């Protein structure tokens, strides 16, 4: 629902919107992917990113933010994550943190400690 409201506002402001989520019909998904790939977006002029409706997969958000942090970025970038306290969204954000922590342990030789999960073997 949040994305629906944001999409409407962006379109009313004359901003082009490309959306890929569960609401995109199966037959349209490849077209969205092709358009995204063929018209890549580099946001090095942006200095602020707003993330809403967190994804279970934190790498999706990381990839979106990487579009702002590309070569040519001359400004400090601020990321704002919007979610409701004590909500399902907050649970997803907590899950993202745990996934990032676990990935850090798995990808760092000799690391077995986690601030969130304790000692791992």
Buried (B, 14 or more C-beta within 10 A) or exposed (E): EEEEEBBEEEEEEEEEEEEEEEEBEEEEEEEBEEEEEEEEEEBBEBEEBEBEEBBEEBEEBEEBBEBBBEEEBEEEBEEEEEBEEEEEBEEBBEBBEEBBBBEEBEEEEEEEEBEEEEEEE
